[in-house]
Amino acid sequence: MKVRCGFVSNSSSTSHIIMWKGKKEDLRGLLEKHARKFALKCRSCAALGFTCNSTPEETIDLICSCLDGTYLDSPLCIPTAERIEMFEAELKWLRKDMESADDIVMRSLREYEAKVLHCVSVAGRMDWSIIVAFGDNHGYLHGRGLPCLLDYAGRNIRISSPELEYMTDQDR
């Protein structure tokens, strides 16, 4: 997750923040319980010439393909105990920035702070976590087709259950 302030960018991605209870390989089954949320359609993608829909199976397959992925030599999927440390470090950085932020930036920082605080509150009851960004021209997985679709049509996926927490954050 990241906050972009002070400049305009046409690059975009959506971070998918997923935390779950159980073993690492249990993620697929947990996502399949909510399969209807992963049948994605996007009219604006079709207008740009991209794949404009996906089946739940295609979407879940792509998400699960990231379980063993790395970004900048760090694994994408880690135990939530490690993720909590990262979230807490982000909160310290974020609160320091909030001390000198103007009103426009402060609104974005407060929204971001609320998401990080929610992640911290949920992470304690989960075993595994992954944060992966999908985008049109930027993100861990990017390009035409399903990565772009997960950026545009997948940005509103929300799941909150005792064994699975799934939320998104737009990286603009």
TAGIUR-V524902 format. One record per residue. RES is the residue in one letter. SS is DSSP state (H for helix, E for strand, - for the rest). PSI is psi in whole degrees, 0 to 359 (NA if undefined). OMEGA is omega as a letter, one per 40 degrees, with the letter a starting at -180 (* if undefined). Layout:
res->RES ss->SS psi->PSI omega->OMEGA
res->RES ss->SS psi->PSI omega->OMEGA
//
This chain:
res->M ss->- psi->149 omega->i
res->K ss->- psi->159 omega->i
res->V ss->- psi->131 omega->i
res->R ss->- psi->122 omega->a
res->C ss->- psi->145 omega->i
res->G ss->- psi->1 omega->i
res->F ss->- psi->162 omega->i
res->V ss->- psi->138 omega->i
res->S ss->- psi->142 omega->i
res->N ss->- psi->3 omega->i
res->S ss->- psi->138 omega->a
res->S ss->- psi->155 omega->i
res->S ss->E psi->167 omega->i
res->T ss->E psi->122 omega->i
res->S ss->E psi->131 omega->i
res->H ss->E psi->116 omega->a
res->I ss->E psi->115 omega->a
res->I ss->E psi->129 omega->i
res->M ss->E psi->139 omega->a
res->W ss->E psi->159 omega->i
res->K ss->- psi->141 omega->i
res->G ss->- psi->203 omega->a
res->K ss->- psi->161 omega->i
res->K ss->H psi->316 omega->a
res->E ss->H psi->357 omega->i
res->D ss->H psi->348 omega->a
res->L ss->H psi->315 omega->a
res->R ss->H psi->311 omega->a
res->G ss->H psi->323 omega->i
res->L ss->H psi->320 omega->i
res->L ss->H psi->322 omega->a
res->E ss->H psi->333 omega->i
res->K ss->- psi->339 omega->a
res->H ss->- psi->33 omega->a
res->A ss->H psi->322 omega->a
res->R ss->H psi->334 omega->i
res->K ss->H psi->344 omega->a
res->F ss->H psi->10 omega->i
res->A ss->- psi->99 omega->a
res->L ss->- psi->144 omega->i
res->K ss->E psi->144 omega->a
res->C ss->- psi->114 omega->i
res->R ss->H psi->321 omega->a
res->S ss->H psi->328 omega->i
res->C ss->H psi->319 omega->i
res->A ss->H psi->320 omega->i
res->A ss->H psi->332 omega->i
res->L ss->- psi->358 omega->i
res->G ss->- psi->15 omega->i
res->F ss->- psi->164 omega->i
res->T ss->- psi->132 omega->a
res->C ss->- psi->4 omega->i
res->N ss->E psi->163 omega->i
res->S ss->- psi->154 omega->i
res->T ss->- psi->160 omega->i
res->P ss->H psi->322 omega->a
res->E ss->H psi->317 omega->i
res->E ss->H psi->316 omega->a
res->T ss->H psi->312 omega->a
res->I ss->H psi->321 omega->i
res->D ss->H psi->315 omega->a
res->L ss->H psi->316 omega->i
res->I ss->H psi->313 omega->a
res->C ss->H psi->337 omega->i
res->S ss->- psi->345 omega->a
res->C ss->- psi->352 omega->a
res->L ss->- psi->325 omega->a
res->D ss->- psi->13 omega->a
res->G ss->- psi->161 omega->i
res->T ss->E psi->155 omega->i
res->Y ss->E psi->123 omega->a
res->L ss->- psi->46 omega->i
res->D ss->- psi->15 omega->i
res->S ss->E psi->140 omega->i
res->P ss->E psi->143 omega->i
res->L ss->- psi->322 omega->a
res->C ss->E psi->120 omega->a
res->I ss->E psi->160 omega->i
res->P ss->E psi->146 omega->a
res->T ss->H psi->335 omega->i
res->A ss->H psi->320 omega->i
res->E ss->H psi->322 omega->a
res->R ss->H psi->323 omega->i
res->I ss->H psi->318 omega->i
res->E ss->H psi->320 omega->i
res->M ss->H psi->317 omega->i
res->F ss->H psi->317 omega->a
res->E ss->H psi->323 omega->i
res->A ss->H psi->320 omega->i
res->E ss->H psi->320 omega->i
res->L ss->H psi->320 omega->i
res->K ss->H psi->314 omega->i
res->W ss->H psi->315 omega->a
res->L ss->H psi->314 omega->a
res->R ss->H psi->329 omega->i
res->K ss->H psi->317 omega->i
res->D ss->H psi->328 omega->a
res->M ss->H psi->338 omega->a
res->E ss->- psi->330 omega->a
res->S ss->- psi->14 omega->a
res->A ss->- psi->145 omega->i
res->D ss->- psi->175 omega->a
res->D ss->H psi->318 omega->a
res->I ss->H psi->314 omega->i
res->V ss->H psi->322 omega->a
res->M ss->H psi->320 omega->i
res->R ss->H psi->313 omega->i
res->S ss->H psi->318 omega->a
res->L ss->H psi->321 omega->i
res->R ss->H psi->320 omega->i
res->E ss->H psi->317 omega->i
res->Y ss->H psi->317 omega->i
res->E ss->H psi->318 omega->i
res->A ss->H psi->320 omega->i
res->K ss->H psi->316 omega->i
res->V ss->H psi->318 omega->i
res->L ss->H psi->321 omega->i
res->H ss->H psi->315 omega->i
res->C ss->H psi->316 omega->i
res->V ss->H psi->318 omega->a
res->S ss->H psi->328 omega->a
res->V ss->H psi->324 omega->a
res->A ss->H psi->329 omega->a
res->G ss->- psi->338 omega->a
res->R ss->- psi->5 omega->a
res->M ss->- psi->159 omega->a
res->D ss->- psi->323 omega->a
res->W ss->E psi->155 omega->i
res->S ss->E psi->149 omega->i
res->I ss->E psi->140 omega->i
res->I ss->E psi->119 omega->a
res->V ss->E psi->134 omega->a
res->A ss->E psi->132 omega->i
res->F ss->E psi->139 omega->a
res->G ss->E psi->176 omega->i
res->D ss->- psi->308 omega->i
res->N ss->- psi->14 omega->a
res->H ss->- psi->146 omega->a
res->G ss->- psi->167 omega->a
res->Y ss->- psi->311 omega->i
res->L ss->E psi->123 omega->a
res->H ss->E psi->164 omega->i
res->G ss->- psi->181 omega->i
res->R ss->- psi->157 omega->i
res->G ss->- psi->219 omega->a
res->L ss->H psi->319 omega->i
res->P ss->H psi->318 omega->i
res->C ss->H psi->319 omega->i
res->L ss->H psi->320 omega->i
res->L ss->H psi->333 omega->i
res->D ss->H psi->306 omega->a
res->Y ss->H psi->309 omega->a
res->A ss->- psi->339 omega->a
res->G ss->H psi->358 omega->a
res->R ss->H psi->349 omega->a
res->N ss->H psi->13 omega->i
res->I ss->- psi->127 omega->i
res->R ss->- psi->127 omega->i
res->I ss->E psi->130 omega->i
res->S ss->E psi->109 omega->i
res->S ss->E psi->169 omega->a
res->P ss->- psi->332 omega->a
res->E ss->- psi->356 omega->a
res->L ss->E psi->132 omega->i
res->E ss->E psi->124 omega->a
res->Y ss->E psi->122 omega->i
res->M ss->E psi->167 omega->i
res->T ss->E psi->160 omega->i
res->D ss->E psi->124 omega->a
res->Q ss->E psi->129 omega->i
res->D ss->E psi->94 omega->a
res->R ss->- psi->NA omega->*
//
